[in-house]
Amino acid sequence: MWKEGSLRVNSSVYHYWMKVYEEGSRFGIDGGKISKLMLKRDGVIAANYDRGWDIKPIDPDTQLAVEILLHSDNY
């Protein structure tokens, strides 16, 4: 199932898209349910996971945004 939304971390606003399955798999982030995840800030990709990290989180705010999404949907 695809999910889309926005998330504010400190002064950064991210728009995200992620594909979340009912069960974790080896393709998911850390073996979890999210197999695809893209975060954009100001129209620029700040992190992208597509069965592996294509673009790792580019800064601490982006890393925190990823962790928030992982906590809410990955495990």
All heavy atoms as a GROMACS GRO file, in nm:
protein
  611
    1MET      N    1   0.083  -0.116   0.000
    1MET     CA    2   0.000   0.000   0.000
    1MET      C    3   0.089   0.124   0.000
    1MET      O    4   0.185   0.134   0.076
    1MET     CB    5  -0.089  -0.002   0.124
    1MET     CG    6  -0.155   0.130   0.151
    1MET     SD    7  -0.278   0.133   0.282
    1MET     CE    8  -0.182   0.095   0.424
    2TRP      N    9   0.057   0.220  -0.083
    2TRP     CA   10   0.131   0.346  -0.089
    2TRP      C   11   0.072   0.446   0.008
    2TRP      O   12  -0.049   0.456   0.023
    2TRP     CB   13   0.124   0.403  -0.230
    2TRP     CG   14   0.217   0.337  -0.325
    2TRP    CD1   15   0.187   0.235  -0.412
    2TRP    CD2   16   0.356   0.364  -0.341
    2TRP    NE1   17   0.300   0.198  -0.481
    2TRP    CE2   18   0.405   0.277  -0.440
    2TRP    CE3   19   0.444   0.454  -0.282
    2TRP    CZ2   20   0.538   0.276  -0.481
    2TRP    CZ3   21   0.576   0.454  -0.323
    2TRP    CH2   22   0.621   0.367  -0.421
    3LYS      N   23   0.160   0.519   0.074
    3LYS     CA   24   0.119   0.627   0.163
    3LYS      C   25   0.192   0.753   0.120
    3LYS      O   26   0.306   0.747   0.074
    3LYS     CB   27   0.156   0.596   0.308
    3LYS     CG   28   0.077   0.481   0.367
    3LYS     CD   29   0.109   0.466   0.514
    3LYS     CE   30   0.026   0.356   0.576
    3LYS     NZ   31   0.046   0.351   0.722
    4GLU      N   32   0.125   0.865   0.136
    4GLU     CA   33   0.182   0.994   0.101
    4GLU      C   34   0.144   1.094   0.208
    4GLU      O   35   0.034   1.087   0.264
    4GLU     CB   36   0.128   1.039  -0.035
    4GLU     CG   37   0.178   1.171  -0.082
    4GLU     CD   38   0.123   1.210  -0.219
    4GLU    OE1   39   0.053   1.129  -0.283
    4GLU    OE2   40   0.150   1.323  -0.260
    5GLY      N   41   0.235   1.184   0.239
    5GLY     CA   42   0.203   1.283   0.340
    5GLY      C   43   0.315   1.385   0.354
    5GLY      O   44   0.410   1.387   0.276
    6SER      N   45   0.300   1.469   0.456
    6SER     CA   46   0.399   1.571   0.487
    6SER      C   47   0.437   1.560   0.633
    6SER      O   48   0.357   1.515   0.716
    6SER     CB   49   0.344   1.710   0.458
    6SER     OG   50   0.319   1.726   0.320
    7LEU      N   51   0.557   1.605   0.662
    7LEU     CA   52   0.612   1.592   0.797
    7LEU      C   53   0.703   1.711   0.822
    7LEU      O   54   0.785   1.745   0.737
    7LEU     CB   55   0.691   1.461   0.804
    7LEU     CG   56   0.766   1.425   0.929
    7LEU    CD1   57   0.670   1.403   1.046
    7LEU    CD2   58   0.848   1.300   0.906
    8ARG      N   59   0.687   1.775   0.939
    8ARG     CA   60   0.774   1.885   0.977
    8ARG      C   61   0.872   1.836   1.081
    8ARG      O   62   0.834   1.774   1.180
    8ARG     CB   63   0.695   2.001   1.033
    8ARG     CG   64   0.785   2.116   1.081
    8ARG     CD   65   0.706   2.229   1.144
    8ARG     NE   66   0.627   2.300   1.045
    8ARG     CZ   67   0.673   2.400   0.969
    8ARG    NH1   68   0.798   2.440   0.983
    8ARG    NH2   69   0.596   2.459   0.881
    9VAL      N   70   1.000   1.865   1.059
    9VAL     CA   71   1.106   1.836   1.155
    9VAL      C   72   1.184   1.966   1.171
    9VAL      O   73   1.247   2.013   1.075
    9VAL     CB   74   1.199   1.722   1.108
    9VAL    CG1   75   1.315   1.704   1.203
    9VAL    CG2   76   1.121   1.592   1.092
   10ASN      N   77   1.178   2.023   1.290
   10ASN     CA   78   1.239   2.154   1.317
   10ASN      C   79   1.188   2.253   1.213
   10ASN      O   80   1.068   2.270   1.200
   10ASN     CB   81   1.391   2.142   1.323
   10ASN     CG   82   1.435   2.051   1.437
   10ASN    OD1   83   1.381   2.059   1.547
   10ASN    ND2   84   1.531   1.965   1.411
   11SER      N   85   1.275   2.315   1.136
   11SER     CA   86   1.229   2.413   1.037
   11SER      C   87   1.213   2.352   0.898
   11SER      O   88   1.181   2.424   0.803
   11SER     CB   89   1.328   2.531   1.031
   11SER     OG   90   1.455   2.486   0.990
   12SER      N   91   1.232   2.222   0.885
   12SER     CA   92   1.222   2.155   0.755
   12SER      C   93   1.086   2.089   0.738
   12SER      O   94   1.036   2.025   0.830
   12SER     CB   95   1.331   2.046   0.743
   12SER     OG   96   1.459   2.101   0.752
   13VAL      N   97   1.028   2.104   0.620
   13VAL     CA   98   0.903   2.037   0.586
   13VAL      C   99   0.934   1.938   0.473
   13VAL      O  100   0.990   1.976   0.371
   13VAL     CB  101   0.794   2.136   0.543
   13VAL    CG1  102   0.669   2.062   0.499
   13VAL    CG2  103   0.763   2.234   0.655
   14TYR      N  104   0.897   1.814   0.495
   14TYR     CA  105   0.922   1.706   0.398
   14TYR      C  106   0.790   1.657   0.342
   14TYR      O  107   0.692   1.645   0.414
   14TYR     CB  108   0.992   1.588   0.466
   14TYR     CG  109   1.127   1.622   0.521
   14TYR    CD1  110   1.142   1.666   0.652
   14TYR    CD2  111   1.240   1.613   0.440
   14TYR    CE1  112   1.266   1.698   0.702
   14TYR    CE2  113   1.364   1.646   0.490
   14TYR     CZ  114   1.377   1.688   0.620
   14TYR     OH  115   1.500   1.722   0.670
   15HIS      N  116   0.790   1.627   0.214
   15HIS     CA  117   0.680   1.554   0.152
   15HIS      C  118   0.734   1.414   0.129
   15HIS      O  119   0.847   1.398   0.085
   15HIS     CB  120   0.638   1.619   0.020
   15HIS     CG  121   0.506   1.570  -0.028
   15HIS    ND1  122   0.387   1.621   0.018
   15HIS    CD2  123   0.475   1.472  -0.115
   15HIS    CE1  124   0.287   1.556  -0.040
   15HIS    NE2  125   0.338   1.465  -0.121
   16TYR      N  126   0.655   1.313   0.165
   16TYR     CA  127   0.706   1.177   0.152
   16TYR      C  128   0.606   1.086   0.083
   16TYR      O  129   0.486   1.110   0.082
   16TYR     CB  130   0.742   1.118   0.289
   16TYR     CG  131   0.625   1.098   0.382
   16TYR    CD1  132   0.548   0.982   0.377
   16TYR    CD2  133   0.591   1.194   0.476
   16TYR    CE1  134   0.439   0.963   0.460
   16TYR    CE2  135   0.483   1.176   0.561
   16TYR     CZ  136   0.408   1.060   0.553
   16TYR     OH  137   0.300   1.043   0.636
   17TRP      N  138   0.662   0.982   0.022
   17TRP     CA  139   0.588   0.872  -0.040
   17TRP      C  140   0.655   0.745   0.009
   17TRP      O  141   0.778   0.735   0.011
   17TRP     CB  142   0.599   0.876  -0.192
   17TRP     CG  143   0.545   1.000  -0.255
   17TRP    CD1  144   0.421   1.016  -0.310
   17TRP    CD2  145   0.612   1.124  -0.273
   17TRP    NE1  146   0.408   1.143  -0.360
   17TRP    CE2  147   0.524   1.212  -0.337
   17TRP    CE3  148   0.739   1.172  -0.238
   17TRP    CZ2  149   0.556   1.342  -0.371
   17TRP    CZ3  150   0.773   1.303  -0.270
   17TRP    CH2  151   0.682   1.385  -0.335
   18MET      N  152   0.575   0.647   0.049
   18MET     CA  153   0.635   0.520   0.091
   18MET      C  154   0.542   0.405   0.060
   18MET      O  155   0.420   0.419   0.061
   18MET     CB  156   0.674   0.522   0.239
   18MET     CG  157   0.564   0.542   0.336
   18MET     SD  158   0.636   0.551   0.502
   18MET     CE  159   0.490   0.594   0.595
   19LYS      N  160   0.603   0.292   0.027
   19LYS     CA  161   0.529   0.169   0.002
   19LYS      C  162   0.546   0.081   0.125
   19LYS      O  163   0.657   0.045   0.162
   19LYS     CB  164   0.582   0.098  -0.122
   19LYS     CG  165   0.492  -0.015  -0.169
   19LYS     CD  166   0.532  -0.062  -0.307
   19LYS     CE  167   0.429  -0.158  -0.361
   19LYS     NZ  168   0.466  -0.202  -0.496
   20VAL      N  169   0.433   0.049   0.188
   20VAL     CA  170   0.433  -0.025   0.314
   20VAL      C  171   0.356  -0.155   0.295
   20VAL      O  172   0.242  -0.155   0.248
   20VAL     CB  173   0.366   0.058   0.426
   20VAL    CG1  174   0.371  -0.016   0.558
   20VAL    CG2  175   0.432   0.194   0.439
   21TYR      N  176   0.420  -0.266   0.332
   21TYR     CA  177   0.355  -0.397   0.325
   21TYR      C  178   0.304  -0.437   0.463
   21TYR      O  179   0.339  -0.378   0.564
   21TYR     CB  180   0.454  -0.502   0.273
   21TYR     CG  181   0.485  -0.484   0.126
   21TYR    CD1  182   0.592  -0.407   0.085
   21TYR    CD2  183   0.405  -0.542   0.029
   21TYR    CE1  184   0.620  -0.389  -0.050
   21TYR    CE2  185   0.431  -0.525  -0.105
   21TYR     CZ  186   0.539  -0.449  -0.144
   21TYR     OH  187   0.565  -0.431  -0.277
   22GLU      N  188   0.222  -0.540   0.468
   22GLU     CA  189   0.166  -0.588   0.593
   22GLU      C  190   0.271  -0.657   0.680
   22GLU      O  191   0.260  -0.658   0.802
   22GLU     CB  192   0.049  -0.683   0.567
   22GLU     CG  193  -0.073  -0.612   0.513
   22GLU     CD  194  -0.192  -0.705   0.497
   22GLU    OE1  195  -0.195  -0.811   0.563
   22GLU    OE2  196  -0.282  -0.671   0.418
   23GLU      N  197   0.372  -0.716   0.617
   23GLU     CA  198   0.476  -0.786   0.690
   23GLU      C  199   0.613  -0.738   0.642
   23GLU      O  200   0.629  -0.695   0.528
   23GLU     CB  201   0.466  -0.937   0.667
   23GLU     CG  202   0.340  -0.998   0.722
   23GLU     CD  203   0.335  -1.148   0.703
   23GLU    OE1  204   0.440  -1.209   0.675
   23GLU    OE2  205   0.226  -1.205   0.714
   24GLY      N  206   0.711  -0.747   0.729
   24GLY     CA  207   0.847  -0.710   0.692
   24GLY      C  208   0.906  -0.809   0.594
   24GLY      O  209   0.858  -0.922   0.580
   25SER      N  210   1.012  -0.765   0.525
   25SER     CA  211   1.080  -0.853   0.430
   25SER      C  212   1.226  -0.812   0.420
   25SER      O  213   1.267  -0.707   0.469
   25SER     CB  214   1.015  -0.846   0.292
   25SER     OG  215   1.058  -0.731   0.221
   26ARG      N  216   1.303  -0.891   0.350
   26ARG     CA  217   1.445  -0.860   0.333
   26ARG      C  218   1.465  -0.736   0.247
   26ARG      O  219   1.571  -0.676   0.246
   26ARG     CB  220   1.520  -0.980   0.274
   26ARG     CG  221   1.477  -1.018   0.135
   26ARG     CD  222   1.549  -1.146   0.090
   26ARG     NE  223   1.507  -1.187  -0.041
   26ARG     CZ  224   1.577  -1.166  -0.152
   26ARG    NH1  225   1.693  -1.107  -0.145
   26ARG    NH2  226   1.531  -1.206  -0.269
   27PHE      N  227   1.361  -0.695   0.174
   27PHE     CA  228   1.369  -0.574   0.092
   27PHE      C  229   1.333  -0.449   0.170
   27PHE      O  230   1.358  -0.338   0.124
   27PHE     CB  231   1.277  -0.586  -0.031
   27PHE     CG  232   1.315  -0.698  -0.122
   27PHE    CD1  233   1.230  -0.806  -0.138
   27PHE    CD2  234   1.435  -0.697  -0.190
   27PHE    CE1  235   1.264  -0.910  -0.223
   27PHE    CE2  236   1.470  -0.800  -0.275
   27PHE     CZ  237   1.385  -0.908  -0.291
   28GLY      N  238   1.271  -0.465   0.286
   28GLY     CA  239   1.230  -0.351   0.366
   28GLY      C  240   1.347  -0.287   0.440
   28GLY      O  241   1.452  -0.350   0.460
   29ILE      N  242   1.329  -0.164   0.481
   29ILE     CA  243   1.432  -0.094   0.558
   29ILE      C  244   1.452  -0.170   0.688
   29ILE      O  245   1.356  -0.193   0.762
   29ILE     CB  246   1.392   0.052   0.585
   29ILE    CG1  247   1.376   0.129   0.453
   29ILE    CG2  248   1.496   0.120   0.674
   29ILE    CD1  249   1.321   0.269   0.469
   30ASP      N  250   1.574  -0.212   0.714
   30ASP     CA  251   1.608  -0.291   0.834
   30ASP      C  252   1.521  -0.416   0.847
   30ASP      O  253   1.487  -0.457   0.957
   30ASP     CB  254   1.598  -0.206   0.960
   30ASP     CG  255   1.695  -0.090   0.962
   30ASP    OD1  256   1.803  -0.103   0.899
   30ASP    OD2  257   1.664   0.014   1.024
   31GLY      N  258   1.480  -0.474   0.733
   31GLY     CA  259   1.396  -0.594   0.735
   31GLY      C  260   1.251  -0.566   0.769
   31GLY      O  261   1.175  -0.658   0.797
   32GLY      N  262   1.212  -0.440   0.764
   32GLY     CA  263   1.077  -0.401   0.802
   32GLY      C  264   0.978  -0.397   0.687
   32GLY      O  265   1.001  -0.455   0.580
   33LYS      N  266   0.868  -0.327   0.708
   33LYS     CA  267   0.756  -0.324   0.615
   33LYS      C  268   0.771  -0.222   0.502
   33LYS      O  269   0.703  -0.231   0.401
   33LYS     CB  270   0.628  -0.292   0.692
   33LYS     CG  271   0.594  -0.394   0.797
   33LYS     CD  272   0.472  -0.348   0.875
   33LYS     CE  273   0.442  -0.440   0.991
   33LYS     NZ  274   0.327  -0.393   1.068
   34ILE      N  275   0.857  -0.121   0.519
   34ILE     CA  276   0.872  -0.016   0.418
   34ILE      C  277   0.977  -0.058   0.317
   34ILE      O  278   1.094  -0.072   0.350
   34ILE     CB  279   0.912   0.118   0.484
   34ILE    CG1  280   0.805   0.164   0.582
   34ILE    CG2  281   0.935   0.225   0.376
   34ILE    CD1  282   0.845   0.286   0.664
   35SER      N  283   0.932  -0.079   0.191
   35SER     CA  284   1.026  -0.121   0.087
   35SER      C  285   1.067  -0.006  -0.004
   35SER      O  286   1.165  -0.018  -0.077
   35SER     CB  287   0.969  -0.235   0.004
   35SER     OG  288   0.860  -0.189  -0.072
   36LYS      N  289   0.990   0.101  -0.003
   36LYS     CA  290   1.022   0.219  -0.083
   36LYS      C  291   0.987   0.342  -0.001
   36LYS      O  292   0.882   0.347   0.063
   36LYS     CB  293   0.945   0.221  -0.214
   36LYS     CG  294   0.978   0.105  -0.305
   36LYS     CD  295   0.898   0.108  -0.434
   36LYS     CE  296   0.925  -0.017  -0.512
   36LYS     NZ  297   0.985   0.008  -0.640
   37LEU      N  298   1.077   0.439  -0.004
   37LEU     CA  299   1.056   0.563   0.072
   37LEU      C  300   1.130   0.676   0.002
   37LEU      O  301   1.248   0.664  -0.027
   37LEU     CB  302   1.109   0.548   0.216
   37LEU     CG  303   1.112   0.674   0.302
   37LEU    CD1  304   0.971   0.726   0.328
   37LEU    CD2  305   1.184   0.644   0.434
   38MET      N  306   1.057   0.784  -0.025
   38MET     CA  307   1.120   0.904  -0.080
   38MET      C  308   1.076   1.023   0.003
   38MET      O  309   0.958   1.039   0.032
   38MET     CB  310   1.081   0.929  -0.225
   38MET     CG  311   1.143   1.057  -0.282
   38MET     SD  312   1.087   1.099  -0.448
   38MET     CE  313   1.173   0.976  -0.542
   39LEU      N  314   1.172   1.104   0.044
   39LEU     CA  315   1.144   1.229   0.113
   39LEU      C  316   1.200   1.343   0.030
   39LEU      O  317   1.315   1.337  -0.015
   39LEU     CB  318   1.212   1.233   0.251
   39LEU     CG  319   1.148   1.152   0.361
   39LEU    CD1  320   1.209   1.015   0.364
   39LEU    CD2  321   1.167   1.222   0.492
   40LYS      N  322   1.117   1.445   0.008
   40LYS     CA  323   1.161   1.565  -0.062
   40LYS      C  324   1.144   1.685   0.030
   40LYS      O  325   1.046   1.695   0.103
   40LYS     CB  326   1.079   1.588  -0.189
   40LYS     CG  327   1.113   1.498  -0.303
   40LYS     CD  328   1.044   1.542  -0.430
   40LYS     CE  329   1.088   1.461  -0.549
   40LYS     NZ  330   1.025   1.508  -0.672
   41ARG      N  331   1.242   1.775   0.023
   41ARG     CA  332   1.235   1.902   0.096
   41ARG      C  333   1.259   2.011  -0.007
   41ARG      O  334   1.359   2.008  -0.080
   41ARG     CB  335   1.342   1.906   0.205
   41ARG     CG  336   1.345   2.035   0.283
   41ARG     CD  337   1.446   2.032   0.394
   41ARG     NE  338   1.578   1.999   0.339
   41ARG     CZ  339   1.677   1.948   0.411
   41ARG    NH1  340   1.662   1.921   0.538
   41ARG    NH2  341   1.794   1.923   0.355
   42ASP      N  342   1.166   2.104  -0.016
   42ASP     CA  343   1.175   2.212  -0.115
   42ASP      C  344   1.194   2.159  -0.256
   42ASP      O  345   1.269   2.214  -0.336
   42ASP     CB  346   1.289   2.308  -0.079
   42ASP     CG  347   1.269   2.377   0.055
   42ASP    OD1  348   1.152   2.404   0.092
   42ASP    OD2  349   1.370   2.400   0.124
   43GLY      N  350   1.128   2.046  -0.286
   43GLY     CA  351   1.132   1.988  -0.420
   43GLY      C  352   1.259   1.909  -0.451
   43GLY      O  353   1.273   1.858  -0.562
   44VAL      N  354   1.350   1.897  -0.355
   44VAL     CA  355   1.475   1.825  -0.374
   44VAL      C  356   1.472   1.696  -0.294
   44VAL      O  357   1.431   1.697  -0.177
   44VAL     CB  358   1.595   1.912  -0.329
   44VAL    CG1  359   1.725   1.835  -0.342
   44VAL    CG2  360   1.601   2.041  -0.409
   45ILE      N  361   1.513   1.585  -0.354
   45ILE     CA  362   1.514   1.457  -0.283
   45ILE      C  363   1.617   1.463  -0.171
   45ILE      O  364   1.735   1.489  -0.194
   45ILE     CB  365   1.546   1.340  -0.379
   45ILE    CG1  366   1.436   1.329  -0.486
   45ILE    CG2  367   1.559   1.209  -0.301
   45ILE    CD1  368   1.468   1.228  -0.595
   46ALA      N  369   1.570   1.440  -0.048
   46ALA     CA  370   1.656   1.444   0.070
   46ALA      C  371   1.692   1.303   0.117
   46ALA      O  372   1.789   1.285   0.191
   46ALA     CB  373   1.588   1.521   0.182
   47ALA      N  374   1.614   1.202   0.076
   47ALA     CA  375   1.642   1.061   0.106
   47ALA      C  376   1.558   0.977   0.012
   47ALA      O  377   1.445   1.013  -0.021
   47ALA     CB  378   1.609   1.027   0.250
   48ASN      N  379   1.615   0.864  -0.032
   48ASN     CA  380   1.541   0.773  -0.119
   48ASN      C  381   1.586   0.629  -0.093
   48ASN      O  382   1.704   0.598  -0.098
   48ASN     CB  383   1.562   0.806  -0.266
   48ASN     CG  384   1.467   0.730  -0.354
   48ASN    OD1  385   1.347   0.750  -0.346
   48ASN    ND2  386   1.518   0.641  -0.436
   49TYR      N  387   1.488   0.544  -0.064
   49TYR     CA  388   1.512   0.401  -0.042
   49TYR      C  389   1.424   0.325  -0.139
   49TYR      O  390   1.302   0.344  -0.142
   49TYR     CB  391   1.477   0.363   0.102
   49TYR     CG  392   1.506   0.218   0.136
   49TYR    CD1  393   1.628   0.183   0.193
   49TYR    CD2  394   1.413   0.119   0.111
   49TYR    CE1  395   1.655   0.050   0.224
   49TYR    CE2  396   1.441  -0.014   0.142
   49TYR     CZ  397   1.561  -0.047   0.198
   49TYR     OH  398   1.590  -0.178   0.230
   50ASP      N  399   1.485   0.241  -0.221
   50ASP     CA  400   1.410   0.155  -0.314
   50ASP      C  401   1.474   0.017  -0.308
   50ASP      O  402   1.562  -0.015  -0.388
   50ASP     CB  403   1.416   0.213  -0.455
   50ASP     CG  404   1.326   0.139  -0.553
   50ASP    OD1  405   1.273   0.031  -0.516
   50ASP    OD2  406   1.308   0.187  -0.665
   51ARG      N  407   1.437  -0.058  -0.204
   51ARG     CA  408   1.496  -0.189  -0.174
   51ARG      C  409   1.645  -0.176  -0.142
   51ARG      O  410   1.721  -0.270  -0.154
   51ARG     CB  411   1.470  -0.288  -0.286
   51ARG     CG  412   1.324  -0.317  -0.306
   51ARG     CD  413   1.304  -0.422  -0.411
   51ARG     NE  414   1.164  -0.461  -0.418
   51ARG     CZ  415   1.120  -0.564  -0.484
   51ARG    NH1  416   1.205  -0.643  -0.548
   51ARG    NH2  417   0.994  -0.592  -0.486
   52GLY      N  418   1.686  -0.060  -0.106
   52GLY     CA  419   1.823  -0.025  -0.071
   52GLY      C  420   1.835   0.126  -0.076
   52GLY      O  421   1.755   0.193  -0.144
   53TRP      N  422   1.930   0.183  -0.005
   53TRP     CA  423   1.947   0.329  -0.002
   53TRP      C  424   2.012   0.378  -0.131
   53TRP      O  425   2.128   0.352  -0.156
   53TRP     CB  426   2.030   0.372   0.118
   53TRP     CG  427   1.953   0.364   0.245
   53TRP    CD1  428   1.971   0.272   0.343
   53TRP    CD2  429   1.846   0.447   0.287
   53TRP    NE1  430   1.880   0.293   0.444
   53TRP    CE2  431   1.802   0.401   0.413
   53TRP    CE3  432   1.781   0.557   0.231
   53TRP    CZ2  433   1.698   0.460   0.483
   53TRP    CZ3  434   1.678   0.616   0.301
   53TRP    CH2  435   1.636   0.568   0.425
   54ASP      N  436   1.934   0.449  -0.214
   54ASP     CA  437   1.986   0.517  -0.332
   54ASP      C  438   2.047   0.650  -0.289
   54ASP      O  439   2.150   0.691  -0.338
   54ASP     CB  440   1.876   0.542  -0.435
   54ASP     CG  441   1.809   0.414  -0.480
   54ASP    OD1  442   1.881   0.318  -0.512
   54ASP    OD2  443   1.685   0.410  -0.482
   55ILE      N  444   1.975   0.718  -0.198
   55ILE     CA  445   2.022   0.845  -0.142
   55ILE      C  446   1.996   0.836   0.008
   55ILE      O  447   1.881   0.838   0.052
   55ILE     CB  448   1.946   0.966  -0.201
   55ILE    CG1  449   1.966   0.972  -0.352
   55ILE    CG2  450   1.993   1.095  -0.134
   55ILE    CD1  451   1.880   1.076  -0.422
   56LYS      N  452   2.102   0.824   0.085
   56LYS     CA  453   2.087   0.820   0.231
   56LYS      C  454   2.046   0.958   0.280
   56LYS      O  455   2.071   1.058   0.211
   56LYS     CB  456   2.218   0.776   0.296
   56LYS     CG  457   2.250   0.631   0.269
   56LYS     CD  458   2.371   0.586   0.346
   56LYS     CE  459   2.395   0.437   0.320
   56LYS     NZ  460   2.503   0.384   0.402
   57PRO      N  461   1.981   0.966   0.397
   57PRO     CA  462   1.939   1.096   0.450
   57PRO      C  463   2.056   1.196   0.447
   57PRO      O  464   2.167   1.164   0.491
   57PRO     CB  465   1.897   1.064   0.592
   57PRO     CG  466   1.852   0.921   0.585
   57PRO     CD  467   1.945   0.856   0.486
   58ILE      N  468   2.030   1.315   0.392
   58ILE     CA  469   2.138   1.409   0.364
   58ILE      C  470   2.182   1.493   0.483
   58ILE      O  471   2.287   1.557   0.475
   58ILE     CB  472   2.101   1.502   0.245
   58ILE    CG1  473   1.977   1.584   0.277
   58ILE    CG2  474   2.083   1.421   0.118
   58ILE    CD1  475   1.944   1.690   0.173
   59ASP      N  476   2.104   1.494   0.592
   59ASP     CA  477   2.141   1.574   0.708
   59ASP      C  478   2.065   1.524   0.830
   59ASP      O  479   1.978   1.436   0.819
   59ASP     CB  480   2.118   1.723   0.683
   59ASP     CG  481   1.974   1.756   0.645
   59ASP    OD1  482   1.881   1.687   0.691
   59ASP    OD2  483   1.955   1.852   0.570
   60PRO      N  484   2.095   1.577   0.949
   60PRO     CA  485   2.029   1.528   1.072
   60PRO      C  486   1.877   1.543   1.072
   60PRO      O  487   1.807   1.454   1.122
   60PRO     CB  488   2.094   1.611   1.183
   60PRO     CG  489   2.229   1.646   1.130
   60PRO     CD  490   2.207   1.668   0.982
   61ASP      N  491   1.823   1.653   1.018
   61ASP     CA  492   1.677   1.668   1.014
   61ASP      C  493   1.614   1.559   0.927
   61ASP      O  494   1.510   1.503   0.961
   61ASP     CB  495   1.637   1.806   0.961
   61ASP     CG  496   1.645   1.915   1.065
   61ASP    OD1  497   1.674   1.883   1.184
   61ASP    OD2  498   1.621   2.032   1.030
   62THR      N  499   1.677   1.530   0.814
   62THR     CA  500   1.624   1.425   0.726
   62THR      C  501   1.633   1.290   0.794
   62THR      O  502   1.540   1.209   0.786
   62THR     CB  503   1.700   1.425   0.592
   62THR    OG1  504   1.695   1.555   0.534
   62THR    CG2  505   1.640   1.324   0.496
   63GLN      N  506   1.742   1.264   0.863
   63GLN     CA  507   1.757   1.138   0.936
   63GLN      C  508   1.647   1.124   1.040
   63GLN      O  509   1.588   1.017   1.056
   63GLN     CB  510   1.894   1.129   1.003
   63GLN     CG  511   1.917   1.000   1.079
   63GLN     CD  512   1.914   0.876   0.990
   63GLN    OE1  513   1.972   0.876   0.882
   63GLN    NE2  514   1.846   0.772   1.034
   64LEU      N  515   1.617   1.232   1.111
   64LEU     CA  516   1.510   1.228   1.211
   64LEU      C  517   1.375   1.203   1.145
   64LEU      O  518   1.293   1.125   1.197
   64LEU     CB  519   1.508   1.358   1.292
   64LEU     CG  520   1.405   1.366   1.404
   64LEU    CD1  521   1.418   1.248   1.502
   64LEU    CD2  522   1.418   1.499   1.477
   65ALA      N  523   1.349   1.265   1.030
   65ALA     CA  524   1.224   1.240   0.957
   65ALA      C  525   1.212   1.093   0.920
   65ALA      O  526   1.105   1.032   0.936
   65ALA     CB  527   1.217   1.329   0.833
   66VAL      N  528   1.320   1.034   0.871
   66VAL     CA  529   1.320   0.891   0.836
   66VAL      C  530   1.290   0.808   0.960
   66VAL      O  531   1.207   0.716   0.957
   66VAL     CB  532   1.453   0.849   0.772
   66VAL    CG1  533   1.465   0.697   0.762
   66VAL    CG2  534   1.468   0.911   0.634
   67GLU      N  535   1.354   0.838   1.071
   67GLU     CA  536   1.332   0.762   1.194
   67GLU      C  537   1.189   0.771   1.243
   67GLU      O  538   1.131   0.673   1.289
   67GLU     CB  539   1.430   0.807   1.301
   67GLU     CG  540   1.573   0.765   1.269
   67GLU     CD  541   1.676   0.821   1.366
   67GLU    OE1  542   1.638   0.869   1.474
   67GLU    OE2  543   1.796   0.816   1.332
   68ILE      N  544   1.128   0.889   1.230
   68ILE     CA  545   0.988   0.906   1.269
   68ILE      C  546   0.899   0.815   1.184
   68ILE      O  547   0.810   0.746   1.235
   68ILE     CB  548   0.945   1.054   1.257
   68ILE    CG1  549   1.014   1.135   1.367
   68ILE    CG2  550   0.793   1.068   1.265
   68ILE    CD1  551   1.004   1.286   1.347
   69LEU      N  552   0.922   0.815   1.053
   69LEU     CA  553   0.841   0.731   0.963
   69LEU      C  554   0.866   0.583   0.989
   69LEU      O  555   0.771   0.503   0.987
   69LEU     CB  556   0.869   0.766   0.818
   69LEU     CG  557   0.823   0.906   0.776
   69LEU    CD1  558   0.876   0.941   0.638
   69LEU    CD2  559   0.671   0.916   0.780
   70LEU      N  560   0.990   0.546   1.015
   70LEU     CA  561   1.020   0.406   1.046
   70LEU      C  562   0.947   0.363   1.174
   70LEU      O  563   0.892   0.254   1.181
   70LEU     CB  564   1.170   0.384   1.062
   70LEU     CG  565   1.255   0.398   0.937
   70LEU    CD1  566   1.402   0.377   0.971
   70LEU    CD2  567   1.211   0.302   0.829
   71HIS      N  568   0.949   0.449   1.273
   71HIS     CA  569   0.884   0.416   1.400
   71HIS      C  570   0.732   0.400   1.381
   71HIS      O  571   0.671   0.312   1.444
   71HIS     CB  572   0.912   0.524   1.504
   71HIS     CG  573   0.851   0.497   1.635
   71HIS    ND1  574   0.898   0.398   1.721
   71HIS    CD2  575   0.743   0.551   1.697
   71HIS    CE1  576   0.821   0.395   1.829
   71HIS    NE2  577   0.728   0.487   1.817
   72SER      N  578   0.673   0.480   1.293
   72SER     CA  579   0.528   0.475   1.278
   72SER      C  580   0.481   0.363   1.185
   72SER      O  581   0.369   0.313   1.202
   72SER     CB  582   0.475   0.609   1.226
   72SER     OG  583   0.519   0.634   1.095
   73ASP      N  584   0.562   0.323   1.086
   73ASP     CA  585   0.512   0.228   0.985
   73ASP      C  586   0.599   0.108   0.955
   73ASP      O  587   0.555   0.018   0.885
   73ASP     CB  588   0.487   0.303   0.853
   73ASP     CG  589   0.364   0.389   0.858
   73ASP    OD1  590   0.253   0.332   0.860
   73ASP    OD2  591   0.377   0.513   0.863
   74ASN      N  592   0.723   0.103   1.001
   74ASN     CA  593   0.813  -0.002   0.955
   74ASN      C  594   0.810  -0.128   1.043
   74ASN      O  595   0.836  -0.236   0.994
   74ASN     CB  596   0.957   0.050   0.945
   74ASN     CG  597   1.044  -0.036   0.855
   74ASN    OD1  598   1.004  -0.069   0.745
   74ASN    ND2  599   1.161  -0.070   0.903
   75TYR      N  600   0.779  -0.114   1.170
   75TYR     CA  601   0.793  -0.228   1.262
   75TYR      C  602   0.661  -0.278   1.314
   75TYR      O  603   0.563  -0.222   1.316
   75TYR     CB  604   0.885  -0.192   1.378
   75TYR     CG  605   1.018  -0.140   1.331
   75TYR    CD1  606   1.054  -0.008   1.347
   75TYR    CD2  607   1.106  -0.224   1.265
   75TYR    CE1  608   1.176   0.040   1.302
   75TYR    CE2  609   1.229  -0.177   1.220
   75TYR     CZ  610   1.263  -0.045   1.240
   75TYR     OH  611   1.383   0.001   1.194
   0.00000   0.00000   0.00000
